[in-house]
């Protein structure tokens, strides 16, 4: 696959993804993505994103909980 931003080639990798669903923030590990070797841009297949949504909407194992601050520049 070719990156839309820099024209570099992508490679399949397992990444950690920040994912929002229903106003909640999740950190999902071991997500398959195409990652640009040049600029690092990530591309996720629609089936991967649908699978993440489905997993998060049913009962799922929580590895750990983090506290996150939300700040505004303006």
C-alpha positions in Angstrom: 0.0 0.0 0.0 1.2 3.5 -0.7 0.8 6.3 1.9 -1.6 9.1 1.0 0.5 11.7 2.8 4.1 11.1 1.8 4.0 8.4 -0.9 6.0 6.0 1.2 5.3 2.2 1.4 3.4 0.7 4.2 4.0 -2.5 6.2 1.6 -4.6 8.3 2.4 -4.2 12.0 0.7 -4.7 15.4 0.2 -1.3 17.1 -1.4 0.2 20.1 -4.5 2.3 19.1 -6.4 5.0 20.9 -10.0 4.3 20.2 -13.1 6.3 21.1 -16.5 4.7 21.3 -19.7 6.2 22.8 -17.8 9.1 24.5 -15.2 6.8 26.1 -11.5 6.5 25.3 -9.9 3.0 25.1 -6.3 1.9 24.5 -6.4 -1.2 22.4 -3.2 -3.3 22.1 -2.1 -5.6 19.3 -4.2 -4.0 16.5 -3.2 -4.8 13.0 -2.5 -1.7 10.9 -0.7 -0.7 7.7 2.0 1.7 8.9 4.0 4.0 6.6 7.7 3.3 6.7 8.3 7.0 5.8 6.1 9.1 8.0 4.4 6.6 10.4 0.8 7.3 9.2 -1.4 4.4 10.2 -4.2 2.8 8.1 -6.8 0.5 9.6 -9.0 -1.8 7.6 -12.7 -1.3 8.2 -13.2 -4.9 9.4 -10.5 -4.3 12.1 -12.3 -1.2 13.3 -15.7 -3.0 13.3 -14.2 -5.8 15.3 -12.8 -3.4 17.9 -16.2 -1.8 18.2 -17.9 -5.1 18.6 -15.4 -6.3 21.2 -15.8 -3.1 23.3 -19.6 -3.2 23.2 -19.7 -6.7 24.8 -18.2 -7.7 28.1 -14.4 -7.7 27.7 -11.3 -8.3 29.8 -9.7 -5.1 31.1 -5.9 -5.4 31.3 -5.5 -2.2 33.4 -7.1 1.2 34.0 -5.4 4.5 33.4 -6.2 8.0 34.6 -6.1 10.5 31.7 -6.1 14.3 31.9 -8.1 16.4 29.3 -6.7 19.9 28.8 -7.5 22.7 26.4 -5.1 25.2 24.9 -7.7 27.9 24.3 
